[in-house]
Amino acid sequence: MRILIAGAGGVGGYLGARLIEAGADVTFLVREARGKQLGEKGLVVRSEFGDFTNKVKTIGAADLGPDYDLVVVATKAYHLTDDLLKDLAKTKRDGCYVAPLLNGMQHMDRLDAVFGRETVFGGLCRISMVQEADGTLRHLGAGHTYVFGKRGKGGDNILDGLKAFAAKTKIDFSVSPDIDQTMWEKFYTLVTLAGATCLMRAPIGCIASAMEGRAFLADLFSEAAGVAHQAGHTSPPGVYSFFLKQLSDPASELTASILRDLEAGNAIEADHLIGDFYRRGRAFGLPMPLFRIIWIHMEATLARRERQAKKA
């Protein structure tokens, strides 16, 4: 099985490194600068589950063709441009499947339009990675969960092959029987985490420790769950209470990567994650009072950043 991973950052680079360790045939689709970096230093991963340093196969968009069985899309959501979709379309052929690992849900419709729902798996990951200036990928914490699932009738052979490779690694890998539900559960949980921590500029524990903090988090999570319910993806009570407990622990250091990027002045997935979620809720006719404040805050923050950049 030949695997193409679009993106050699934290999510795609880590998965690719572990699959290569297991003997998989992996090629990374990268831009010129990252390709040069990988050519000179190799792919470097630092993790408590084992470090990885090795030369890897890379390819540029101009050289793509229908040569792969699985295309893993592991870019940031804002990098999934129309141009990138056109490039990825070059890989289309019978028997080739696409597996995205982007945050949110907005990308699914766009990939379906290019490849067809039958050949686009659902996918998500739960992992905290940082790409350092020299290209090194540093794994933060102990989580490294990857979940995929088919949305059509075909693709069992691809998922079985991927699962066999993952079984040779320490990755927490699984195939979901209802990947749409699994993705929505991450979606509404992540927007709660991202929205709360970005609005308050603090981790969950600090918010929960405030006088009205836990009530705010519970109300925000309920608002988010209402959107998922309207979309047809209500979580069972046990799942809801499990996530709510995580999002209201006064001792928690949990934060969202979008906050780290925001504070560092990096590009962020604000529109693809929080903006898209807010618009979905409003389209369902939900008032979304807390998410309205969060989205105004995010838009205002980005507008201020843009104005400051123009003055610099």
N, C-alpha and C positions, 0 to 999 in steps of 0.2 A: 504494500500500500504506500503510495507516494503522497506526502502531506505538504501542502503549502501553507505557511503561516504569514499572514499579512500583518506586519508589525513585529519588531524585535525589542519592544519595550518590556515593562514589567510583566504584564499578563501573558503576552505571546512568547517572550523570551524565556520565561520560567517554564512554561509548558513545553516549549520546544526543547529546552535543555534536558528536561526529564525524559521526554520521549526519545531523544537521541541516545541517552544513557541506556534506554531499554532496547536499542537497536533499530529504531524507526528511521525511515528515510524522510528527512525533514529539510525543506528549503524555506528560507525567509525572504519574503518580498519586502524590500527596504528602499528608502530613498538614498541618494548618492552619499550624503555625509555619513549616515549610519552604516552603509555598506563599506565605506572606506575604513571606518572605525573597527568594524568587525573583521575586515581583512587584515588589519594591522595587529589588533590585540586579541582577536577571537571573541567569542561570546563568554562573558564573565558573570557568574552568578554566585552570590554569597548568601548562604542559608544554613540554619541550624540542622537542616536535613541533608546537608552535604553541599560542598562547593562544586562548581563546574567551571572549567576553563578549557575551551577547545575551539578550533577553527570550525566554522559552519558554512554550509552552502547558502549563498544569497543570489538573488536575481533582481533585476530592475524591471519596472513596468513595461518598458519597450520590448523586452524579451519574453514576456508571458505568452503561454500557449495552452492548449487543451491537454496538459500532461499530468494532471493530478487526479487523485481519487477523492481527496478531501481538502477543502480550502477553509482554513480557520481564520476568521477576521478578528484580529485582536488589536485594532487601532483604538485611539480615543475616538469618541463619537463625532467630535468636530473635524476629524481627519477623514471621515467617510464621505468624501466629496463626490460630486457627479463624475468628475474625472477619474477618481479611484474606482468607482463603480464600473465605468467603461473599461478600465484596465482589467478589473477582476472578471468582467464578462468574457474576456479572451480565454478563460479557463473552462468555459462551458463545454460539456460533452455528456453523452449518456454515461451514467454511472458515477458522475462526479457530484459530490454534495458539499454544501456550504454550512459552516458552523460558526456563527457569530458569538463573540464574548464581550459585547459592548454593554454599557450601562443603559438602563431604560428600555423602552419598547419602540421608539420612533424608527429605529433602523430596520425593524422587521418588515414593515410594508415596503420599504425601499429595496431591500434585498429580494423580497418576493416578486417585485415588479421586474427585476432583472433575471432572476434564476427560476422563478416559479415556486410556490409554497411547498410543493411535493419534494423539492430538493434542498430546501433550506431547513436545517435543524434549528431547534431552539437551543440556547446555551447561556450559561452564566458561570461566574467564578466568584469565590470569596477569598481574596488574598490581598495582602498589603505589601506593595513593592515600591521601591524608590530607585529611579535611575540617576546615578551620580554623573557629575560633569564628564568623567572619563569614559562613560558608557557602562560602567559596572552596575549590575542589577542587584540591589540589596533587599532581601526578604525580611520583612518586619513581622515579628510574632510567629505563631505556630500554625496559623490557618493557611491551607493551600487546597481549597476545594474547587473542583471543576465538575460541572453537571451539564450533560447534553441530553437531547431527546428528539425523536422524530416527530414531525407534524403531518406527515403523509404516510403512505403504506410502505414505501421502500426505505432502504438505508440500513437495515439490520446488520448486513455484512460489514459495513463501514464502522458502525458503533461497536460491534463485537471485536473488530480488529483493534480499534482504539482502546477498548477496555482491556484487551489482552496485553497491549503495551503498557498501559497504566498500572496493571497488576504487578509489573516488574519494578515499579517505582514506589515511593512513599506517598505519592499524591492521593488525596482523598477524592476518588473519582467515582461517579455514578451515572447511570442512565435513568432519567425520570420517565415514568409511564404517562405523565401529564405535564409536559414541559411548559405549556402555556401557563398553567396554574403556578408552577414553581417559579417561573420568571415574574409573574405578577406579584407573588409574595415577596420576592426580593425588591421589586420595583417600589411598592408602596412602603416597605420598610426602609429602603435606602433613601427615598425622598423625605421621609420623616427625619431620619438621622442627618441627612445633608441640610435640609431646611432649618432644623433646630440649631445645629452647630454653626452654620453660616450666619444665621440671624443673631445669635448670641455671642458668636466668636469665642466659643468655649466647648470643651468636651461634655458629653452627656452627664457625667457625674457632677460637674459644676452647676449645670442647669438644674439637675434633680435636687441639688442641695439648697437651691434658692427657695424662699418661702412658698411661692406658688409654682415652683419649677416642675414638680411631678404632675401637678394638675394640668399645666400647659402641655407637657409631653403627652399625657394621656389624651387630651383633647385633640392635639395635632395628629396623633396616631389614629384616633377614631375618624377624623376627617379624611385621612388617607385611605383607611380601610373602606370608607363609604364609596370612594371612587372605584376601588377594586371590586366591590360588590356590584356596582352599577355596570361594570365591565363583564360581569359574570364569573368573577373569581373570588368569591367569599372564602376566607380561610376558616377551617374548623376551629372551634373554641380553644382547643388545646394549643394550636399553632399561634393563634392570636395572643393568648396569654403569655406564651413563651417569649414572643418578640417584645411584647409590652414590658415584661420584666427586664429584658435586656436594655430597653430604652428608658428605664426609670430607676436605675441603680445609682445611688449617690456616690458609690466608690468607683464607678466606671470611668476609665480613661478613653472610652470609645469616642472617636470622631470620624469625620468623613474625609476622604482624600481630596474632595472638592474644596474643603476649607483649607487644607494645607497648600493646595495650588493657589487659592485665592490670596492667602496671606503672603505667599512667595511671589506674587505678581505674575503667575503663569496663566496660560489659557485655561479656561474651565468649561465644564460640561453643563453650564447653568441652563441654557435653553433646551438642550436635549434631555435633561433630567427633570428639573423643577418646573421650567416653563411648559414643557410638553405635558407634564402631569397636571398642572394647574388648568391648562386649556382643556384637557380631557374632562376634568371635573366640571368645569363651567359648561361644556357642551352637553353634559348629562343633566344640566339644570341645578347643580349643587351650588350653594352660596360660597363655600370655600373661604371663609373669613380669615383664617390663620394663614393659609397658603397665599391668599391675596397679599397680605402684609409681607410675607417672605419673598414673593416674586417681585413686588415693588422694590423691596430692599435690594434684591439682586440686580434688577435692571438699573436702579439708581447708582449702585456701587460700580457697575461696569461702565455706565455713562460717565461717571466721575473719572474713572481710570482713563477712558478714552480722551476726555478733555485735557487731563494732565499730560498725557502722552503728546498731544498736539502742541502744548505749550513748551514742552521740553526741547 
